[in-house]
Each structure stands twice: as structure tokens, then as C-alpha cells.
Amino acid sequence: MRRDIERMQREAERNPRPAYVDDRQPSPCFDQTEEQIEAWLRANVKMGTEVAVRETQGYHLRYTIASVDYLGKGRFGVGSSGSFYYSGKNCFHPKGQTRLVIPTDAVRGFIQRHPQGVSWLDKNSYRVGFY
């Protein structure tokens, strides 16, 4: 039993977004890896850079676009969303459900279609998945 749990933990670390068998669409940032997000943030973040904030609290998927408003040592601030590390993790809740993702056209399109976000409990909704 313990070996199975350890194997599942290692697999989750290698592939943080599990494969799904249902028919819901993946979230628009589903194909972004943590390494890609960190590389993009390190290359692009400066004052005024727009980033996408991904929130998954309470069975709800929501994206917002926010601008970087201060730069610190190893982290930066994004408006009312708080401070983030260059890995995209929130400084105050690094294992929490608020992360930064790359603001791709798919993410921006999702925001235009669903400004208040979507609930993944709806059968025609998006897969929130683990991040």
C-alpha cells in the first residue's frame, strides 16, 4: 500500500495534470507545463507585463488578466491577486489554487466567453484538473 502511494506521488510530480476519461473540454492552459510557465515569466515579467491569474477555488475555474505592479527579489506583485514567485505559485499559498499561467489566445478567449468563470460541476463545462 505504501509503495502504491509513493508511486502515485512520483507520478503526480512528473505529470501534475492527470489524463481524463470524460468528455469535458480541457481548461485553456491545460497544455502549459510548470517549466514553460516559469521560463515565460522569467523572460517576460517587467513592470506592466500582463499575466493570467488562474483560480480554481470551490469547483470553479476562473481566469483574470492582471498587470505586474512591483518587482521584488525572486518574486513580483500582480495587483489585488498578490505576490507570485517566478514559478507562477502564489507566495502566501504556494500549494494553493491560485497560480499564474501564460496569457495565450486560448486563455484570453476563455475570459471573453466566461468573464465570471465556469463551474466544473456542469457536465458541459471544462475540466479543472490538478495544477
C-alpha positions as CSV (number, residue, x, y, z in Angstrom):
1,M,0.0,0.0,0.0
2,R,2.7,2.5,0.9
3,R,4.6,1.7,-2.3
4,D,1.5,2.4,-4.3
5,I,1.1,5.8,-2.6
6,E,4.7,6.7,-3.2
7,R,4.4,5.6,-6.9
8,M,1.3,7.7,-7.3
9,Q,3.0,10.7,-5.7
10,R,6.0,10.4,-8.0
11,E,3.7,10.1,-11.0
12,A,1.8,13.2,-9.9
13,E,5.0,15.1,-9.6
14,R,6.1,14.1,-13.1
15,N,2.6,14.7,-14.6
16,P,0.6,17.2,-12.5
17,R,-2.3,17.2,-14.8
18,P,-3.9,13.7,-14.9
19,A,-5.5,12.2,-18.0
20,Y,-9.3,12.4,-18.1
21,V,-11.8,9.9,-19.5
22,D,-14.8,12.2,-19.5
23,D,-16.0,14.3,-22.4
24,R,-15.5,17.8,-21.0
25,Q,-13.0,20.1,-22.7
26,P,-9.7,20.7,-21.0
27,S,-9.0,24.1,-19.5
28,P,-7.3,26.5,-21.9
29,C,-4.0,26.3,-20.1
30,F,-4.0,22.5,-19.9
31,D,-1.0,22.1,-22.1
32,Q,1.2,24.6,-20.3
33,T,3.8,22.9,-18.1
34,E,5.3,24.4,-14.9
35,E,8.6,24.6,-16.7
36,Q,7.1,26.5,-19.7
37,I,5.3,28.9,-17.3
38,E,8.4,29.6,-15.3
39,A,10.5,30.2,-18.4
40,W,7.9,32.6,-19.9
41,L,7.6,34.5,-16.6
42,R,11.4,34.8,-16.2
43,A,11.8,36.1,-19.8
44,N,8.8,38.5,-19.9
45,V,8.0,39.8,-16.5
46,K,8.7,43.5,-16.0
47,M,6.6,46.4,-14.8
48,G,3.2,46.5,-16.6
49,T,3.5,43.0,-18.1
50,E,0.1,41.3,-18.4
51,V,-0.2,37.8,-16.8
52,A,-3.1,35.5,-16.5
53,V,-4.2,34.5,-13.0
54,R,-5.8,31.1,-12.8
55,E,-8.1,30.4,-9.8
56,T,-9.8,27.0,-9.1
57,Q,-11.4,27.5,-5.7
58,G,-14.8,25.9,-4.9
59,Y,-15.3,23.8,-8.1
60,H,-14.9,27.0,-10.1
61,L,-12.4,27.8,-12.9
62,R,-11.7,31.5,-13.4
63,Y,-9.0,33.4,-15.2
64,T,-8.3,37.1,-15.0
65,I,-5.7,39.3,-16.7
66,A,-3.6,41.4,-14.4
67,S,-0.5,43.6,-14.7
68,V,2.7,43.3,-12.8
69,D,2.8,46.3,-10.4
70,Y,6.0,45.7,-8.5
71,L,9.2,43.6,-8.8
72,G,11.0,42.1,-5.8
73,K,13.8,39.7,-5.2
74,G,12.6,36.3,-6.6
75,R,9.0,37.4,-6.8
76,F,6.7,40.1,-8.1
77,G,3.3,41.6,-7.4
78,V,0.2,41.3,-9.5
79,G,-2.4,43.8,-8.4
80,S,-5.0,42.5,-6.0
81,S,-4.1,38.9,-6.7
82,G,-1.0,39.1,-4.5
83,S,2.7,38.2,-4.9
84,F,4.0,35.4,-7.0
85,Y,7.2,33.5,-7.5
86,Y,8.6,33.2,-10.9
87,S,7.4,29.6,-10.9
88,G,3.9,31.0,-11.0
89,K,3.0,29.9,-7.5
90,N,1.4,32.3,-5.0
91,C,3.9,33.4,-2.4
92,F,1.5,33.2,0.5
93,H,-0.2,29.9,-0.6
94,P,2.3,28.1,-2.8
95,K,0.3,24.9,-2.7
96,G,-3.0,26.8,-3.1
97,Q,-5.3,27.0,-6.1
98,T,-4.3,30.4,-7.4
99,R,-1.4,30.3,-10.0
100,L,-0.2,32.3,-12.9
101,V,-0.3,30.9,-16.4
102,I,0.8,32.3,-19.8
103,P,-1.9,34.6,-21.2
104,T,-2.3,32.8,-24.5
105,D,-5.1,33.5,-27.0
106,A,-7.0,30.5,-25.7
107,V,-6.9,31.9,-22.1
108,R,-7.9,35.4,-23.3
109,G,-10.7,33.8,-25.4
110,F,-11.9,31.9,-22.3
111,I,-12.0,35.1,-20.3
112,Q,-14.1,36.8,-23.0
113,R,-16.6,33.9,-23.2
114,H,-16.7,33.4,-19.4
115,P,-15.9,36.6,-17.5
116,Q,-17.2,35.2,-14.3
117,G,-15.6,31.8,-14.8
118,V,-17.3,28.4,-15.0
119,S,-18.2,25.7,-12.6
120,W,-16.7,22.3,-13.4
121,L,-19.7,20.6,-11.9
122,D,-21.6,21.4,-15.1
123,K,-21.5,18.4,-17.5
124,N,-20.8,20.7,-20.5
125,S,-18.1,22.6,-18.7
126,Y,-14.3,22.5,-18.6
127,R,-12.0,20.1,-16.7
128,V,-10.3,22.0,-14.0
129,G,-7.8,19.3,-13.2
130,F,-4.9,19.5,-10.8
131,Y,-2.2,22.1,-11.3
